[in-house]
Amino acid sequence: MTKIFTYSTALLAGLALLGSAQRADAQQFSKRKQYTSIGVSLNAMNYFGDLNPATNFASFHAGDTRPNIGVNITHRFFPRVSGRFAVAYGRITADDNTNANRDDANARYRYTRNMNFRNDIYEASAVMVVDLIENRNNYLKRPDFVPFLFVGVAGFHHSPQGKDQNGNYVDLQSLKTEGKDYSKFQFSIPFGAGVRYRINRQLDASFEVGFRKTFTGYLDDVSGNYANLSNATAPAQYFGGYGGGNAPGGITNTSTGVAGGFLPGAKRGQGKTDWYTVTGFSLNYILNPKIKNPKFR
């Protein structure tokens, strides 16, 4: 909760400062110069968490990339500032079996852990878009090429699933594989950068790279320590790597010969929050605003 308050306070402070700087522009940028656009996007989604090839944030596996689609509505309020609301759907996925090398001493633990997941994410976001090139005119005289930054808030629903020994996907959140309960509804801080290109008088194309800073470590159902699942269901024991007694079991790959350290209380994840990224293209159509020509007297 402290982190959420800190990020929210910083965001609100930034918005307040930018709003103050834009008040003077508002006098010259009247409502007749404001305009609204609607758009569709096709993106690629990736995730950063405990099942990445390496434990650092920059670790990336192209084979885990999955599609993301979305729709948005954007309104230009000031010469540089627009507000955008969007809804999107996409999937993230990863697998220790393909992301970790059993012959690498630094990755052997993750290969033995042998966890896998997929997670469908439904997101609604509201962001502020700041153009690095301003447009004090109406949409007809907007620049042909504009780089921009964006930041905002988002809410999303997620539900991680894992593939069992029979190849069937099982919902993981209800199993409490680490003995902890977490919500399927979460918040994130979306931010990033992009470029926008004017195709014609009413159509823009853009490319952007967006990051999502979440406040949960369970997008992949892995975060903390192994739990004592002696009284749990068989699926929970399987995905939680519980074999009973002093031996790991379930999804754990015991063939590697390094199965030690997978008992209840042992470290299962890094205990850090997960991230996901949304990178792709969008097309935006500007709705016909009423542009009044000045009257001559």
Secondary structure, 3 states (H helix, E strand, C coil): CHHHHHHHHHHHHHHHHHHHHHHHHHHHCCHHHCCEEEEEEEEEEEEECCCCCCCCCCCCCHHHCEEEEEEEEEEECCCCEEEEEEEEEEEEEEEHHHHCCCCCCCCHHHHHHCCEEEEEEEEEEEEEEEECCCCCCCHHHCCCEEEEEEEEEEEEEEEEEEECCCCCEEECHHHCCCCCCCCCEEEEEEEEEEEEEEEECCEEEEEEEEEEEECCCCCCCCCCECCCCCCCCHHHHHHCCECCCCCECCCCCHHHCCCCCCCCCCECCCCCCCEEEEEEEEEEEECCCCCCCCCCC
